[in-house]
Amino acid sequence: MRAFAELYQRLDSATSTRAKQAALIDTFAAARDDPSQWASAAWMVYFLAGGKPRQTAPTRLLWRLGVEGSGLPEWLCEECYSSVGDLAETLALLLPEGVAGEEISLDVWMRERLLPLPSLDEEERYERLRRWVEELPVNQRLIFFKLITGELRVGVSRLQVVKALAEVAGVEESRMAQRMIGYAQARRSLGAGDFEALIAEVAHAEALALDAGRPYPFYLAQSWQRPVADMHATLGPPGDWIAEWKFDGIRAQLLKRRENWRLWSRGEELISDAYPDLEPLARALPADVAIDGELVVMTPPPDASPDSLDGLQPFASLQQRLGRKVVSEKTMRELPVAFIAYDLLEHEDRDIRAEPQHVRRAKLESLTDQAFEAAKAHGRGLPLRVSPMIVAETWKALAAVRDEARALGREGLILKAREGAYGVGRRKGDDRTDVWWKWKLDPMSVDAVLIYAQRGSGRRSGVYSDYTFAVWSADEDAAERELVPFAKAYSGLSDAEMREMDAIIRKTTVETFGPVRSVKPTQVFELGFEGIALSKRHRSGVAVRFPRMLRWRRDKPVAEADTLEALRALLPASRDR
Amino acid sequence: MKAPAAFLGLLSSGSMDLIVATDRGLYSAAGDFHIDPWRPVARAVITHGHSDHARFGSAVYVCHRDTAPILRKRLGEVAIETAAYGEILTRDGVELSLHPAGHVLGSAQVRVAHRGEVWVASGDYKLENDGVSAAFEPQRCHAFITESTFGLPIYRWRPQAEIMASIDAWWRENAAAGRASVLYAYALGKAQRVLAHVDAAIGPIVCHGAIEGFNAIARAAGVALPPTRMAGEIGTKAEFGRALILAQPSAAASPWLKRFGDYSDALASGWMQVRGNRRRRSLDRGFVLSDHADWPGLLAAIEATGAERIFATHGSVGPLTRYLREQGLDAQALATAYGEEDEAAEGGPPPESSA
């Protein structure tokens, strides 16, 4: 495990992407050249790519280890945890130093020690953990606890791991991305073979073996944040682009290989079983296709055409289906899902991602037309749509269409270069024309008052950075009014602002309940969010999506913050369901 | 001067208390002087020269003789009475003496004795001998007023030699790559401590002007420091590439740094013990080096005083006093305005408002 601990320290002390990349490449290359390290390297990749094994020791046991091992009162350990914000790090700092034993490889740690733990009884597990920690070199303690909690948080993205592995293996990034699909989701034991498969040369048989059920890496859009006036100069005429709605559903990839179909989420989770409603659609498709699109809830009229969006339901409806493993007939009747297709990645058993967007689109349209025709012949509709193209002569005209998005319950537009290929992950670059741009609406916002604060974790550990915001129940003229909480947010502040807020929270604390402090209402923030819906669960009666701090309104007195009425005014006018 | 009428009322009620907290600072009624007052008073006993402890406006300042030039640098020409460590100043039957606190050059604990009762106010202190300030000497007393900046058990320092070796290693690695090493360290204390122990053979050492002033004071007091230069005295970029550059933390991201070209940056502070504190500052490295006592240090110092009553100021007041009470000591909080500068505020959480 020494190599992993050293890599972790190197990554942790590197602030530039370049330095992190170099650290990954050095470590993977060393492993590549030494087959005895492959098994451990397989685990390293797993953890770096965000893999989390089923927790081998419950937090309760780790906590007991911290309390008993340090000999401190439990409340004091809690104070420490609250100050550090990460359980693994707190334990590494609290436990007394032992006497380091021999070096144990990461592979042995995982396969022989940690993974078998759950089958033992509690006392035996505790006893082993206690002994192992005593024999761990101090600089391996943090990483050891992270193996158990699974929260590596070392600031390496999956894409960086893919890039480094691609370089070490000498294969293309897109190929490596595909090899990595599902790798970090596995809850199985890994071995030397897994690392070998990652770094292997591309073999002829690979496509067959590897691609049997795996999706392509998703191509992600980046935000267009510049004014409309700049668009022509940067992007050229709108005719060079395909514009589509940005739907408020979940991104998914539908695969059909031979007779089997699969639905993958953007998080690379296999979710087919949760959406049996798509079965007829999958059956109507030809074999060996991969379609990228959006999963939504839709209650269409019976004769809807392939590009009709009639009956499209808001995200709140889809939310009721997310995370359900077992789906009843009733659910499928009340909340039927549909797949809005917007790209074709594989066609007739061929990877067509390198073909231009408009060519892929034409193929997608003809494919869905055929499927629809076939279904019609049997007198049925299909839970399939093609994302309609939005055509406008000028960027300004397109912007006007975009502005209608909110009333329609959509997030804005997506712009795709007509000649662009389907890439891997998120491409960065301000003026590139081979990217997908998401051109979102400006978020809705209200001025809200901070009333509770909680310490954050990870990068925000130890600092009061997670806030609950409230609006007034009535306006200033009312005889009585109170602050009604409606949203929690933690992003949007700079590190310096966060430190400043932390000090203010400590000075204005009224009461402390566990990790939460109520504060005297003194600070107003402009709080932005992407959507708003009625909610019975919230005291305010509304739930907002993706709330975040847009601006610290130091200029605004608390009394002038917005009211619940102003917040409710943002609710979409009730739409035809 | 009479004792201010408005006591804060946060301390125990006994009329025997030799030192109490007032809205101006810690006050000894029997000796009629304040300790590190944050508002002007007639007679201010100063534990050390950090600006949150040595403030402007008092009529007379009393401090260790090594602190006097620091006060003059900060406050200009003010009336100062100095004392050596252990020297007893007697007034109206009250004995006042200063004892090494090991925090920074000239830092002192304040011992007050009256009619057989002994109280000690620690100021800021650490137990490890840093080779620059006189090493901490515990004083037996009835009541001990202790700082608690790092009063949580996650704070346990590694030996100074080990930290200095890791600073050297970082500097050496940067120098080999032709990259300047910018180390942020508090201008008074931490900077001289680093200077006194790094391996000056690795390359030239450049100090920010704010630090150089304190270097001069330390050298005049007999502290051996390696030669240091100002940024303007270095001729070439290549020379910067081998240099260790010491700057106060507030210089981070300032235009002053531009001249050094490519550099690696690091902060020497006890707060660097927690990863989040370093990552929030986007620093390459954090060296866990503090001039304050760590958790075992606080407990050892408190134990060594033999005091029955403990008052904790600035830092983790709540956890420390609660822990001490559970150990059977009479421990409570004392509200002060310390810790607003110095390490207590450089990257770590600010002190609890009260606890």
Interface residues (C-beta under 8 A of the other chain):
Chain A: D12 S13 A14 T15 S70 L72 P73 W75 L76 E79 C80 S83 V84 G85 D86 E89 T90 L93 L94 G155 G458 R459 R460 S461 G462 V463 D495 M498 R499 D502 A503 R506 K507 T509
Chain B: L152 P153 I154 R156 Q273 V274 R275 G276 N277 R279 R280 R281 S282 L283 D284 R285 S316 G318 P319 R322 Y323 E326 P349 P350 P351 E352 S353
